[in-house]
Structures are given as C-alpha cells and as structure tokens.
Amino acid sequence: MPARPGIVRLPPWVPAAAGVAIAAILAAQAVGWLALPRWLAPWEPPAAPGVKQRAERAARIWREAAGEIARARGVSADEALIGSELTPLVTTLGALEAKRVAASPAWAPALAAQLHAAGIGPGDLVAASFSGSFPGLNLAVAAACEALDARLVAVSSVTASSFGATDPGFTWPEIEARLVGSGALRPVSAAVSAGGDGDRALDLDEEGRALAARIAADAARELGARLLEPSTFEEAVAARIAVFDAARGARRLAAFVNVGGTEASLGLSPAILRVRSGWLQPVVFDRSPGRGLVARMVERGVPVLHVLNVRELAVRWGVR
C-alpha cells in the first residue's frame, strides 16, 4: 500500500539502532563516564533558594564527624564508616561495593537538598529508622537535618549486615554516642534496640545476642534514649510509633526516613522489597498485621523517604 502524503517511513534498522545508542548513553552515565544532557538526565527536585548553603553545611558536618570516627578507629577517612565483613553482630550478608557507595560524603548534601525540596526547614520534625547496615547514610540524614535546622528523632539498631557498623565499639548507636559526646553531632536517637530478627537479634548465636543486647543498653543509657526490648513484631512497630508520637506531640511529622532493612521498618511481607527507594507515592498497602513502619507512615499521610537500594538511588540522585 502506498505511503500517505506527509509520512516518512524509516528503514527498520533505524529505531533499533537509536534504542541501542540511547541505552549505551544511559549506561555510560550510570557509571560516571558521561554527563547526560539536561533533557535525558534523571529528574531531581528543583533547587530552592538557600539550598546550596544548607547542602554545604550538611557536607561539612558529615566530613567533620566522619573524620572523628576515622581518628578513633585509626583508619583513613574513606574507611571510617566501613566495618568488618564478619563479626558476632552480623545478621546478613552485605555487598562491600554498596557499603562504599553508602559511605560517600556526597549523600549529606544530596539528602539536605531532597529534604529541603520537600519543604522541610527550621523547626520541622523528621522521624527516622536507622539500622546499623549503613552508618554513612545514618550520619548523612542526621547532618542534613542539622543543616536544615530541623529536629530529627530516630530509633536506631545495633546489628548490621556485612561491612556496615559491625565492629563492637563502633556500632551505629556507639558511633552516635561518641559523636554526641565530642560535640560533633546533635543527639538524634530517642530509642535503641538490638535489631535483627525479632528486634532482639534472634538471628545471632547466643554470644552475639548477648553482645547486641549489652551494646543497646549501654548506648541507650549514654544517649539518654529508651531501650526497646519487644517480645513480638507488633510490639516492635508499636514501640517505634509511640516514640515518634511522644516526640511530635500535637505536631505532624514532616517526613519519615527509613535507612536500611530493619524488620520493624520493612515488615514481614517480602513485597516490601519490590518498593523502589526514594520518595514513596501515597499508595495503599495491604492491611495485614505484618505491615512495618514504612507502610504505616504512608498510611498516615507522612511523606516517606525510603533508602535501601543505595546503588540505584545514587545513580538517580547523581551521588558519587
């Protein structure tokens, strides 16, 4: 059939070649070999007035805190927030590459910009759930909130996956306590738990469970935080919600930030693992009793920033 006037028919190889070329460009950008033109780059929230100064302040807070931990551990700044592969506190296997990505100082200004673009500023209350798996990201969230003059209230866990805050003496709650004691960071943890299975490190052996419980108790005491020792999953979730509700009073939470994969945050359904990292849409989750904090905060209408797949999120946000 003859072509209609005004329509140009391309040879069949042209669309295929174009698709291959675009895929190659995106792959090169993802590994940092090529800067994409603005119209192809991943979307980022527009920079609001004053965000540059806030982001720079967040980066400065992060670097000074990381430097202090590096000196205390006797390692380089690049290794300050990377733990051992296997210790009695390791609950699951983790990838060293992901932990190195999560320890980049670029997360602090990126998170400050993200929170600022979401309307968070002085006096706002941000809730967070911190596992021990990504101490660099925990510190970045804390630095970002401090730079924005927002108040951060977190529940922190001791246990971690490989290469996270896995070393006794340098678990996340102990890192925070050290930084608070030196004045490098404002206190953020209002409660501390052992973490892991059942929020009581039930996936560790007896030695590991006892060690996690002791560290949680000591860190909670030093931070003036509540020690969480729930007997069920529902108690673990309810205790965290109670901590946040007590902190907010009659105010609403400006945001909830989840870092890592604590059981109480993700819930008991594997479906949560298919939820993409980043700002979550206000979708309807299933109404099962196994819903974690992420689902319940979404249901409450709280803006939720989910930070778990750090490599994918780093590509989207341009974090290097």
FIVOMI-434668 format. One record per residue (C-alpha): x, y, z; residue in three letters. Coordinates in Angstrom, 1 decimal. Layout:
<recs>
<rec><u>X</u><v>Y</v><w>Z</w><type>ALA</type></rec>
...
</recs>
This chain:
<recs>
<rec><u>0.0</u><v>0.0</v><w>0.0</w><type>MET</type></rec>
<rec><u>1.5</u><v>3.4</v><w>-1.0</w><type>PRO</type></rec>
<rec><u>2.5</u><v>5.7</v><w>1.9</w><type>ALA</type></rec>
<rec><u>0.2</u><v>8.5</v><w>2.7</w><type>ARG</type></rec>
<rec><u>1.5</u><v>12.0</v><w>1.8</w><type>PRO</type></rec>
<rec><u>3.4</u><v>13.7</v><w>4.6</w><type>GLY</type></rec>
<rec><u>4.5</u><v>10.4</v><w>6.3</w><type>ILE</type></rec>
<rec><u>8.2</u><v>9.4</v><w>6.1</w><type>VAL</type></rec>
<rec><u>8.8</u><v>5.7</v><w>6.6</w><type>ARG</type></rec>
<rec><u>12.2</u><v>4.9</v><w>8.2</w><type>LEU</type></rec>
<rec><u>14.2</u><v>1.8</v><w>7.4</w><type>PRO</type></rec>
<rec><u>13.5</u><v>-0.9</v><w>10.1</w><type>PRO</type></rec>
<rec><u>17.1</u><v>-0.7</v><w>11.4</w><type>TRP</type></rec>
<rec><u>16.9</u><v>3.0</v><w>12.4</w><type>VAL</type></rec>
<rec><u>14.7</u><v>2.6</v><w>15.6</w><type>PRO</type></rec>
<rec><u>16.7</u><v>-0.4</v><w>16.7</w><type>ALA</type></rec>
<rec><u>20.0</u><v>1.5</v><w>16.3</w><type>ALA</type></rec>
<rec><u>18.6</u><v>4.5</v><w>18.1</w><type>ALA</type></rec>
<rec><u>17.5</u><v>2.3</v><w>21.0</w><type>GLY</type></rec>
<rec><u>20.9</u><v>0.8</v><w>21.3</w><type>VAL</type></rec>
<rec><u>22.6</u><v>4.2</v><w>21.2</w><type>ALA</type></rec>
<rec><u>20.3</u><v>5.6</v><w>24.0</w><type>ILE</type></rec>
<rec><u>20.9</u><v>2.5</v><w>26.1</w><type>ALA</type></rec>
<rec><u>24.7</u><v>2.9</v><w>25.7</w><type>ALA</type></rec>
<rec><u>24.5</u><v>6.6</v><w>26.7</w><type>ILE</type></rec>
<rec><u>22.4</u><v>5.8</v><w>29.8</w><type>LEU</type></rec>
<rec><u>24.8</u><v>3.0</v><w>30.8</w><type>ALA</type></rec>
<rec><u>27.8</u><v>5.3</v><w>30.4</w><type>ALA</type></rec>
<rec><u>26.2</u><v>8.0</v><w>32.5</w><type>GLN</type></rec>
<rec><u>25.3</u><v>5.5</v><w>35.2</w><type>ALA</type></rec>
<rec><u>28.9</u><v>4.6</v><w>35.8</w><type>VAL</type></rec>
<rec><u>30.1</u><v>8.2</v><w>35.6</w><type>GLY</type></rec>
<rec><u>31.7</u><v>8.1</v><w>32.1</w><type>TRP</type></rec>
<rec><u>29.4</u><v>10.6</v><w>30.5</w><type>LEU</type></rec>
<rec><u>27.3</u><v>13.6</v><w>31.6</w><type>ALA</type></rec>
<rec><u>23.8</u><v>13.4</v><w>30.1</w><type>LEU</type></rec>
<rec><u>22.2</u><v>16.4</v><w>28.6</w><type>PRO</type></rec>
<rec><u>19.6</u><v>18.0</v><w>30.8</w><type>ARG</type></rec>
<rec><u>16.6</u><v>16.5</v><w>28.9</w><type>TRP</type></rec>
<rec><u>17.9</u><v>13.0</v><w>29.4</w><type>LEU</type></rec>
<rec><u>19.3</u><v>13.3</v><w>33.0</w><type>ALA</type></rec>
<rec><u>17.4</u><v>11.7</v><w>36.0</w><type>PRO</type></rec>
<rec><u>14.8</u><v>14.1</v><w>37.5</w><type>TRP</type></rec>
<rec><u>15.8</u><v>16.0</v><w>40.6</w><type>GLU</type></rec>
<rec><u>13.7</u><v>18.3</v><w>42.6</w><type>PRO</type></rec>
<rec><u>14.4</u><v>22.0</v><w>41.8</w><type>PRO</type></rec>
<rec><u>16.9</u><v>23.8</v><w>44.0</w><type>ALA</type></rec>
<rec><u>15.0</u><v>26.1</v><w>46.3</w><type>ALA</type></rec>
<rec><u>16.6</u><v>29.4</v><w>47.4</w><type>PRO</type></rec>
<rec><u>19.3</u><v>28.8</v><w>50.1</w><type>GLY</type></rec>
<rec><u>19.7</u><v>25.1</v><w>49.5</w><type>VAL</type></rec>
<rec><u>23.3</u><v>25.4</v><w>48.4</w><type>LYS</type></rec>
<rec><u>24.4</u><v>26.8</v><w>51.7</w><type>GLN</type></rec>
<rec><u>22.4</u><v>24.2</v><w>53.6</w><type>ARG</type></rec>
<rec><u>23.9</u><v>21.4</v><w>51.5</w><type>ALA</type></rec>
<rec><u>27.4</u><v>22.7</v><w>52.1</w><type>GLU</type></rec>
<rec><u>26.7</u><v>22.9</v><w>55.8</w><type>ARG</type></rec>
<rec><u>25.5</u><v>19.2</v><w>55.8</w><type>ALA</type></rec>
<rec><u>28.6</u><v>18.1</v><w>53.9</w><type>ALA</type></rec>
<rec><u>30.8</u><v>19.9</v><w>56.4</w><type>ARG</type></rec>
<rec><u>29.0</u><v>18.3</v><w>59.4</w><type>ILE</type></rec>
<rec><u>29.4</u><v>14.9</v><w>57.8</w><type>TRP</type></rec>
<rec><u>33.1</u><v>15.2</v><w>57.0</w><type>ARG</type></rec>
<rec><u>34.0</u><v>16.5</v><w>60.5</w><type>GLU</type></rec>
<rec><u>32.1</u><v>13.7</v><w>62.1</w><type>ALA</type></rec>
<rec><u>33.5</u><v>11.0</v><w>59.8</w><type>ALA</type></rec>
<rec><u>37.0</u><v>12.4</v><w>60.4</w><type>GLY</type></rec>
<rec><u>36.5</u><v>12.0</v><w>64.2</w><type>GLU</type></rec>
<rec><u>35.4</u><v>8.3</v><w>63.7</w><type>ILE</type></rec>
<rec><u>38.4</u><v>7.8</v><w>61.4</w><type>ALA</type></rec>
<rec><u>40.8</u><v>9.1</v><w>64.1</w><type>ARG</type></rec>
<rec><u>39.1</u><v>7.0</v><w>66.8</w><type>ALA</type></rec>
<rec><u>39.4</u><v>3.8</v><w>64.7</w><type>ARG</type></rec>
<rec><u>42.9</u><v>4.6</v><w>63.4</w><type>GLY</type></rec>
<rec><u>41.9</u><v>4.3</v><w>59.7</w><type>VAL</type></rec>
<rec><u>41.6</u><v>6.6</v><w>56.8</w><type>SER</type></rec>
<rec><u>38.5</u><v>8.8</v><w>56.3</w><type>ALA</type></rec>
<rec><u>37.4</u><v>6.6</v><w>53.4</w><type>ASP</type></rec>
<rec><u>37.3</u><v>3.6</v><w>55.7</w><type>GLU</type></rec>
<rec><u>35.8</u><v>5.3</v><w>58.8</w><type>ALA</type></rec>
<rec><u>32.3</u><v>4.1</v><w>58.2</w><type>LEU</type></rec>
<rec><u>33.1</u><v>0.7</v><w>56.7</w><type>ILE</type></rec>
<rec><u>33.0</u><v>-2.2</v><w>59.1</w><type>GLY</type></rec>
<rec><u>34.3</u><v>-5.8</v><w>59.1</w><type>SER</type></rec>
<rec><u>32.8</u><v>-8.4</v><w>56.9</w><type>GLU</type></rec>
<rec><u>32.1</u><v>-10.9</v><w>59.7</w><type>LEU</type></rec>
<rec><u>31.7</u><v>-10.2</v><w>63.5</w><type>THR</type></rec>
<rec><u>29.3</u><v>-11.6</v><w>66.1</w><type>PRO</type></rec>
<rec><u>26.9</u><v>-8.7</v><w>65.3</w><type>LEU</type></rec>
<rec><u>26.5</u><v>-9.5</v><w>61.6</w><type>VAL</type></rec>
<rec><u>22.9</u><v>-10.6</v><w>60.8</w><type>THR</type></rec>
<rec><u>23.0</u><v>-10.8</v><w>57.0</w><type>THR</type></rec>
<rec><u>25.5</u><v>-10.7</v><w>54.1</w><type>LEU</type></rec>
<rec><u>26.1</u><v>-7.3</v><w>52.6</w><type>GLY</type></rec>
<rec><u>28.0</u><v>-6.2</v><w>49.5</w><type>ALA</type></rec>
<rec><u>31.2</u><v>-4.2</v><w>50.1</w><type>LEU</type></rec>
<rec><u>30.5</u><v>-2.1</v><w>46.9</w><type>GLU</type></rec>
<rec><u>27.1</u><v>-0.9</v><w>48.2</w><type>ALA</type></rec>
<rec><u>28.6</u><v>-0.1</v><w>51.6</w><type>LYS</type></rec>
<rec><u>31.3</u><v>2.0</v><w>50.0</w><type>ARG</type></rec>
<rec><u>28.7</u><v>3.9</v><w>47.9</w><type>VAL</type></rec>
<rec><u>26.7</u><v>4.5</v><w>51.1</w><type>ALA</type></rec>
<rec><u>29.8</u><v>5.9</v><w>52.8</w><type>ALA</type></rec>
<rec><u>30.2</u><v>8.7</v><w>50.3</w><type>SER</type></rec>
<rec><u>30.2</u><v>12.2</v><w>51.8</w><type>PRO</type></rec>
<rec><u>28.0</u><v>13.3</v><w>48.8</w><type>ALA</type></rec>
<rec><u>25.0</u><v>11.8</v><w>50.5</w><type>TRP</type></rec>
<rec><u>24.8</u><v>14.5</v><w>53.1</w><type>ALA</type></rec>
<rec><u>24.3</u><v>17.4</v><w>50.7</w><type>PRO</type></rec>
<rec><u>22.1</u><v>15.3</v><w>48.5</w><type>ALA</type></rec>
<rec><u>19.8</u><v>14.5</v><w>51.4</w><type>LEU</type></rec>
<rec><u>19.8</u><v>18.1</v><w>52.5</w><type>ALA</type></rec>
<rec><u>18.6</u><v>19.1</v><w>49.0</w><type>ALA</type></rec>
<rec><u>16.0</u><v>16.4</v><w>48.9</w><type>GLN</type></rec>
<rec><u>14.5</u><v>17.3</v><w>52.3</w><type>LEU</type></rec>
<rec><u>14.7</u><v>21.0</v><w>51.6</w><type>HIS</type></rec>
<rec><u>12.9</u><v>20.5</v><w>48.3</w><type>ALA</type></rec>
<rec><u>10.2</u><v>18.5</v><w>50.2</w><type>ALA</type></rec>
<rec><u>9.6</u><v>21.7</v><w>52.3</w><type>GLY</type></rec>
<rec><u>11.5</u><v>20.7</v><w>55.4</w><type>ILE</type></rec>
<rec><u>13.1</u><v>23.5</v><w>57.3</w><type>GLY</type></rec>
<rec><u>13.7</u><v>25.1</v><w>60.7</w><type>PRO</type></rec>
<rec><u>11.6</u><v>23.6</v><w>63.5</w><type>GLY</type></rec>
<rec><u>10.2</u><v>20.7</v><w>61.5</w><type>ASP</type></rec>
<rec><u>10.2</u><v>17.3</v><w>63.0</w><type>LEU</type></rec>
<rec><u>11.6</u><v>14.3</v><w>61.0</w><type>VAL</type></rec>
<rec><u>11.4</u><v>10.7</v><w>62.2</w><type>ALA</type></rec>
<rec><u>13.8</u><v>8.1</v><w>61.1</w><type>ALA</type></rec>
<rec><u>14.6</u><v>4.4</v><w>61.4</w><type>SER</type></rec>
<rec><u>18.3</u><v>3.6</v><w>61.4</w><type>PHE</type></rec>
<rec><u>19.8</u><v>0.1</v><w>61.0</w><type>SER</type></rec>
<rec><u>23.5</u><v>-0.5</v><w>61.6</w><type>GLY</type></rec>
<rec><u>24.0</u><v>-1.5</v><w>58.0</w><type>SER</type></rec>
<rec><u>24.6</u><v>2.0</v><w>56.5</w><type>PHE</type></rec>
<rec><u>26.2</u><v>4.2</v><w>59.1</w><type>PRO</type></rec>
<rec><u>27.3</u><v>6.6</v><w>56.5</w><type>GLY</type></rec>
<rec><u>23.7</u><v>7.2</v><w>55.4</w><type>LEU</type></rec>
<rec><u>22.6</u><v>7.5</v><w>59.0</w><type>ASN</type></rec>
<rec><u>25.1</u><v>10.2</v><w>59.6</w><type>LEU</type></rec>
<rec><u>24.1</u><v>11.9</v><w>56.3</w><type>ALA</type></rec>
<rec><u>20.5</u><v>12.1</v><w>57.4</w><type>VAL</type></rec>
<rec><u>21.5</u><v>13.5</v><w>60.7</w><type>ALA</type></rec>
<rec><u>23.8</u><v>16.0</v><w>59.1</w><type>ALA</type></rec>
<rec><u>21.2</u><v>17.0</v><w>56.6</w><type>ALA</type></rec>
<rec><u>18.5</u><v>17.6</v><w>59.3</w><type>CYS</type></rec>
<rec><u>21.0</u><v>19.6</v><w>61.4</w><type>GLU</type></rec>
<rec><u>22.0</u><v>21.7</v><w>58.4</w><type>ALA</type></rec>
<rec><u>18.3</u><v>22.4</v><w>57.8</w><type>LEU</type></rec>
<rec><u>17.7</u><v>23.2</v><w>61.5</w><type>ASP</type></rec>
<rec><u>15.1</u><v>20.5</v><w>61.5</w><type>ALA</type></rec>
<rec><u>14.7</u><v>18.2</v><w>64.5</w><type>ARG</type></rec>
<rec><u>15.5</u><v>14.5</v><w>63.9</w><type>LEU</type></rec>
<rec><u>14.1</u><v>11.8</v><w>66.1</w><type>VAL</type></rec>
<rec><u>15.4</u><v>8.3</v><w>65.3</w><type>ALA</type></rec>
<rec><u>15.1</u><v>4.7</v><w>66.5</w><type>VAL</type></rec>
<rec><u>18.5</u><v>3.0</v><w>66.0</w><type>SER</type></rec>
<rec><u>19.5</u><v>-0.6</v><w>65.9</w><type>SER</type></rec>
<rec><u>22.8</u><v>-2.2</v><w>66.9</w><type>VAL</type></rec>
<rec><u>23.1</u><v>-5.2</v><w>64.5</w><type>THR</type></rec>
<rec><u>24.1</u><v>-4.8</v><w>60.8</w><type>ALA</type></rec>
<rec><u>24.8</u><v>-6.6</v><w>57.6</w><type>SER</type></rec>
<rec><u>28.4</u><v>-7.2</v><w>56.4</w><type>SER</type></rec>
<rec><u>30.7</u><v>-4.2</v><w>56.1</w><type>PHE</type></rec>
<rec><u>28.2</u><v>-2.0</v><w>58.0</w><type>GLY</type></rec>
<rec><u>28.7</u><v>-0.8</v><w>61.5</w><type>ALA</type></rec>
<rec><u>29.6</u><v>-4.3</v><w>62.6</w><type>THR</type></rec>
<rec><u>32.5</u><v>-3.8</v><w>64.9</w><type>ASP</type></rec>
<rec><u>31.9</u><v>-3.7</v><w>68.7</w><type>PRO</type></rec>
<rec><u>32.7</u><v>-0.2</v><w>69.9</w><type>GLY</type></rec>
<rec><u>31.7</u><v>1.2</v><w>66.5</w><type>PHE</type></rec>
<rec><u>28.1</u><v>0.1</v><w>66.0</w><type>THR</type></rec>
<rec><u>25.8</u><v>2.9</v><w>64.9</w><type>TRP</type></rec>
<rec><u>24.5</u><v>3.7</v><w>68.4</w><type>PRO</type></rec>
<rec><u>28.0</u><v>3.7</v><w>69.7</w><type>GLU</type></rec>
<rec><u>29.2</u><v>5.9</v><w>66.8</w><type>ILE</type></rec>
<rec><u>26.4</u><v>8.4</v><w>67.6</w><type>GLU</type></rec>
<rec><u>27.2</u><v>8.4</v><w>71.3</w><type>ALA</type></rec>
<rec><u>30.8</u><v>9.1</v><w>70.5</w><type>ARG</type></rec>
<rec><u>30.0</u><v>12.0</v><w>68.2</w><type>LEU</type></rec>
<rec><u>27.4</u><v>13.5</v><w>70.6</w><type>VAL</type></rec>
<rec><u>30.0</u><v>13.3</v><w>73.4</w><type>GLY</type></rec>
<rec><u>32.5</u><v>15.2</v><w>71.3</w><type>SER</type></rec>
<rec><u>30.0</u><v>17.8</v><w>70.2</w><type>GLY</type></rec>
<rec><u>30.4</u><v>16.8</v><w>66.5</w><type>ALA</type></rec>
<rec><u>26.7</u><v>15.8</v><w>66.2</w><type>LEU</type></rec>
<rec><u>23.4</u><v>16.6</v><w>67.9</w><type>ARG</type></rec>
<rec><u>21.8</u><v>13.6</v><w>69.6</w><type>PRO</type></rec>
<rec><u>19.2</u><v>12.0</v><w>67.3</w><type>VAL</type></rec>
<rec><u>18.3</u><v>8.6</v><w>68.7</w><type>SER</type></rec>
<rec><u>15.4</u><v>8.6</v><w>71.1</w><type>ALA</type></rec>
<rec><u>15.3</u><v>4.8</v><w>71.3</w><type>ALA</type></rec>
<rec><u>17.8</u><v>2.0</v><w>70.7</w><type>VAL</type></rec>
<rec><u>17.2</u><v>-1.7</v><w>70.0</w><type>SER</type></rec>
<rec><u>19.3</u><v>-4.7</v><w>69.3</w><type>ALA</type></rec>
<rec><u>17.8</u><v>-5.0</v><w>65.9</w><type>GLY</type></rec>
<rec><u>17.9</u><v>-8.2</v><w>63.7</w><type>GLY</type></rec>
<rec><u>15.3</u><v>-10.9</v><w>63.9</w><type>ASP</type></rec>
<rec><u>12.5</u><v>-10.1</v><w>66.3</w><type>GLY</type></rec>
<rec><u>14.3</u><v>-6.8</v><w>67.1</w><type>ASP</type></rec>
<rec><u>16.2</u><v>-8.8</v><w>69.6</w><type>ARG</type></rec>
<rec><u>19.0</u><v>-10.2</v><w>67.4</w><type>ALA</type></rec>
<rec><u>17.4</u><v>-13.7</v><w>67.4</w><type>LEU</type></rec>
<rec><u>19.2</u><v>-14.5</v><w>64.2</w><type>ASP</type></rec>
<rec><u>22.6</u><v>-14.3</v><w>66.0</w><type>LEU</type></rec>
<rec><u>24.1</u><v>-17.0</v><w>68.2</w><type>ASP</type></rec>
<rec><u>23.9</u><v>-16.7</v><w>72.0</w><type>GLU</type></rec>
<rec><u>27.2</u><v>-14.8</v><w>72.2</w><type>GLU</type></rec>
<rec><u>26.1</u><v>-12.3</v><w>69.5</w><type>GLY</type></rec>
<rec><u>22.6</u><v>-11.8</v><w>71.1</w><type>ARG</type></rec>
<rec><u>24.2</u><v>-11.0</v><w>74.5</w><type>ALA</type></rec>
<rec><u>26.7</u><v>-8.6</v><w>72.9</w><type>LEU</type></rec>
<rec><u>24.0</u><v>-6.8</v><w>70.9</w><type>ALA</type></rec>
<rec><u>21.7</u><v>-6.5</v><w>74.0</w><type>ALA</type></rec>
<rec><u>24.6</u><v>-5.1</v><w>76.1</w><type>ARG</type></rec>
<rec><u>25.6</u><v>-2.6</v><w>73.5</w><type>ILE</type></rec>
<rec><u>22.0</u><v>-1.5</v><w>73.0</w><type>ALA</type></rec>
<rec><u>21.5</u><v>-1.0</v><w>76.8</w><type>ALA</type></rec>
<rec><u>24.8</u><v>0.9</v><w>77.2</w><type>ASP</type></rec>
<rec><u>24.3</u><v>3.1</v><w>74.2</w><type>ALA</type></rec>
<rec><u>20.7</u><v>3.9</v><w>75.3</w><type>ALA</type></rec>
<rec><u>21.9</u><v>4.9</v><w>78.7</w><type>ARG</type></rec>
<rec><u>24.7</u><v>7.1</v><w>77.3</w><type>GLU</type></rec>
<rec><u>22.3</u><v>8.8</v><w>74.8</w><type>LEU</type></rec>
<rec><u>19.5</u><v>9.2</v><w>77.3</w><type>GLY</type></rec>
<rec><u>17.4</u><v>7.1</v><w>75.0</w><type>ALA</type></rec>
<rec><u>14.7</u><v>4.5</v><w>75.6</w><type>ARG</type></rec>
<rec><u>15.8</u><v>0.8</v><w>75.4</w><type>LEU</type></rec>
<rec><u>13.4</u><v>-1.2</v><w>73.2</w><type>LEU</type></rec>
<rec><u>13.1</u><v>-4.9</v><w>74.0</w><type>GLU</type></rec>
<rec><u>9.9</u><v>-6.0</v><w>72.3</w><type>PRO</type></rec>
<rec><u>8.6</u><v>-9.6</v><w>72.6</w><type>SER</type></rec>
<rec><u>6.7</u><v>-9.5</v><w>69.2</w><type>THR</type></rec>
<rec><u>6.9</u><v>-7.8</v><w>65.8</w><type>PHE</type></rec>
<rec><u>3.8</u><v>-5.9</v><w>66.6</w><type>GLU</type></rec>
<rec><u>5.3</u><v>-4.6</v><w>69.8</w><type>GLU</type></rec>
<rec><u>8.4</u><v>-3.5</v><w>67.9</w><type>ALA</type></rec>
<rec><u>6.4</u><v>-1.5</v><w>65.5</w><type>VAL</type></rec>
<rec><u>4.1</u><v>0.0</v><w>68.2</w><type>ALA</type></rec>
<rec><u>7.0</u><v>1.0</v><w>70.3</w><type>ALA</type></rec>
<rec><u>8.6</u><v>3.0</v><w>67.5</w><type>ARG</type></rec>
<rec><u>5.3</u><v>4.7</v><w>66.6</w><type>ILE</type></rec>
<rec><u>5.0</u><v>5.6</v><w>70.3</w><type>ALA</type></rec>
<rec><u>8.5</u><v>7.1</v><w>70.3</w><type>VAL</type></rec>
<rec><u>7.6</u><v>9.3</v><w>67.3</w><type>PHE</type></rec>
<rec><u>4.2</u><v>10.2</v><w>68.7</w><type>ASP</type></rec>
<rec><u>5.7</u><v>11.3</v><w>72.0</w><type>ALA</type></rec>
<rec><u>8.3</u><v>13.5</v><w>70.2</w><type>ALA</type></rec>
<rec><u>5.8</u><v>15.2</v><w>67.9</w><type>ARG</type></rec>
<rec><u>3.0</u><v>15.9</v><w>70.5</w><type>GLY</type></rec>
<rec><u>0.3</u><v>17.8</v><w>68.6</w><type>ALA</type></rec>
<rec><u>2.5</u><v>18.4</v><w>65.6</w><type>ARG</type></rec>
<rec><u>2.6</u><v>16.4</v><w>62.4</w><type>ARG</type></rec>
<rec><u>5.7</u><v>14.6</v><w>61.2</w><type>LEU</type></rec>
<rec><u>7.3</u><v>16.5</v><w>58.3</w><type>ALA</type></rec>
<rec><u>8.8</u><v>13.2</v><w>56.9</w><type>ALA</type></rec>
<rec><u>9.9</u><v>9.7</v><w>57.8</w><type>PHE</type></rec>
<rec><u>13.2</u><v>8.5</v><w>56.6</w><type>VAL</type></rec>
<rec><u>13.9</u><v>4.8</v><w>56.6</w><type>ASN</type></rec>
<rec><u>17.6</u><v>3.7</v><w>56.2</w><type>VAL</type></rec>
<rec><u>18.4</u><v>0.1</v><w>55.8</w><type>GLY</type></rec>
<rec><u>16.3</u><v>-3.0</v><w>56.2</w><type>GLY</type></rec>
<rec><u>15.2</u><v>-3.4</v><w>59.9</w><type>THR</type></rec>
<rec><u>12.4</u><v>-5.9</v><w>60.3</w><type>GLU</type></rec>
<rec><u>10.2</u><v>-3.3</v><w>62.1</w><type>ALA</type></rec>
<rec><u>10.5</u><v>-0.9</v><w>59.3</w><type>SER</type></rec>
<rec><u>10.1</u><v>-3.2</v><w>56.3</w><type>LEU</type></rec>
<rec><u>7.5</u><v>-5.5</v><w>57.8</w><type>GLY</type></rec>
<rec><u>7.1</u><v>-9.3</v><w>57.4</w><type>LEU</type></rec>
<rec><u>6.0</u><v>-9.4</v><w>53.8</w><type>SER</type></rec>
<rec><u>8.6</u><v>-9.8</v><w>51.1</w><type>PRO</type></rec>
<rec><u>6.5</u><v>-7.5</v><w>48.9</w><type>ALA</type></rec>
<rec><u>8.2</u><v>-4.5</v><w>50.5</w><type>ILE</type></rec>
<rec><u>11.5</u><v>-5.5</v><w>48.8</w><type>LEU</type></rec>
<rec><u>9.9</u><v>-4.5</v><w>45.5</w><type>ARG</type></rec>
<rec><u>9.2</u><v>-1.0</v><w>46.7</w><type>VAL</type></rec>
<rec><u>11.6</u><v>1.4</v><w>44.9</w><type>ARG</type></rec>
<rec><u>14.0</u><v>3.5</v><w>47.0</w><type>SER</type></rec>
<rec><u>13.3</u><v>7.2</v><w>47.1</w><type>GLY</type></rec>
<rec><u>10.2</u><v>9.3</v><w>47.9</w><type>TRP</type></rec>
<rec><u>7.3</u><v>6.9</v><w>48.1</w><type>LEU</type></rec>
<rec><u>3.9</u><v>7.6</v><w>46.5</w><type>GLN</type></rec>
<rec><u>0.9</u><v>7.6</v><w>48.8</w><type>PRO</type></rec>
<rec><u>-0.2</u><v>4.1</v><w>47.7</w><type>VAL</type></rec>
<rec><u>-2.4</u><v>1.7</v><w>49.5</w><type>VAL</type></rec>
<rec><u>-0.5</u><v>-1.1</v><w>51.2</w><type>PHE</type></rec>
<rec><u>-2.2</u><v>-4.4</v><w>52.2</w><type>ASP</type></rec>
<rec><u>-3.8</u><v>-4.3</v><w>55.6</w><type>ARG</type></rec>
<rec><u>-2.0</u><v>-7.3</v><w>57.0</w><type>SER</type></rec>
<rec><u>-0.8</u><v>-7.1</v><w>60.6</w><type>PRO</type></rec>
<rec><u>2.7</u><v>-7.7</v><w>59.3</w><type>GLY</type></rec>
<rec><u>3.0</u><v>-4.1</v><w>57.9</w><type>ARG</type></rec>
<rec><u>6.1</u><v>-2.3</v><w>59.0</w><type>GLY</type></rec>
<rec><u>6.8</u><v>1.4</v><w>59.7</w><type>LEU</type></rec>
<rec><u>7.2</u><v>2.3</v><w>56.0</w><type>VAL</type></rec>
<rec><u>3.7</u><v>1.1</v><w>55.2</w><type>ALA</type></rec>
<rec><u>2.2</u><v>2.6</v><w>58.3</w><type>ARG</type></rec>
<rec><u>3.8</u><v>6.0</v><w>57.8</w><type>MET</type></rec>
<rec><u>2.5</u><v>6.1</v><w>54.2</w><type>VAL</type></rec>
<rec><u>-1.0</u><v>5.2</v><w>55.5</w><type>GLU</type></rec>
<rec><u>-0.7</u><v>8.1</v><w>58.0</w><type>ARG</type></rec>
<rec><u>-0.1</u><v>10.5</v><w>55.2</w><type>GLY</type></rec>
<rec><u>3.5</u><v>11.2</v><w>56.2</w><type>VAL</type></rec>
<rec><u>6.0</u><v>11.8</v><w>53.4</w><type>PRO</type></rec>
<rec><u>8.3</u><v>8.7</v><w>53.3</w><type>VAL</type></rec>
<rec><u>11.9</u><v>8.6</v><w>52.0</w><type>LEU</type></rec>
<rec><u>12.9</u><v>5.0</v><w>51.7</w><type>HIS</type></rec>
<rec><u>16.7</u><v>4.5</v><w>51.4</w><type>VAL</type></rec>
<rec><u>17.7</u><v>0.8</v><w>50.9</w><type>LEU</type></rec>
<rec><u>18.9</u><v>0.2</v><w>47.3</w><type>ASN</type></rec>
<rec><u>21.7</u><v>2.7</v><w>47.6</w><type>VAL</type></rec>
<rec><u>23.4</u><v>2.0</v><w>44.2</w><type>ARG</type></rec>
<rec><u>20.2</u><v>2.6</v><w>42.2</w><type>GLU</type></rec>
<rec><u>19.4</u><v>5.7</v><w>44.3</w><type>LEU</type></rec>
<rec><u>22.9</u><v>7.0</v><w>43.9</w><type>ALA</type></rec>
<rec><u>22.6</u><v>6.8</v><w>40.1</w><type>VAL</type></rec>
<rec><u>19.2</u><v>8.6</v><w>40.2</w><type>ARG</type></rec>
<rec><u>20.4</u><v>11.4</v><w>42.5</w><type>TRP</type></rec>
<rec><u>23.9</u><v>11.7</v><w>41.0</w><type>GLY</type></rec>
<rec><u>25.7</u><v>10.7</v><w>44.2</w><type>VAL</type></rec>
<rec><u>29.3</u><v>9.8</v><w>43.7</w><type>ARG</type></rec>
</recs>
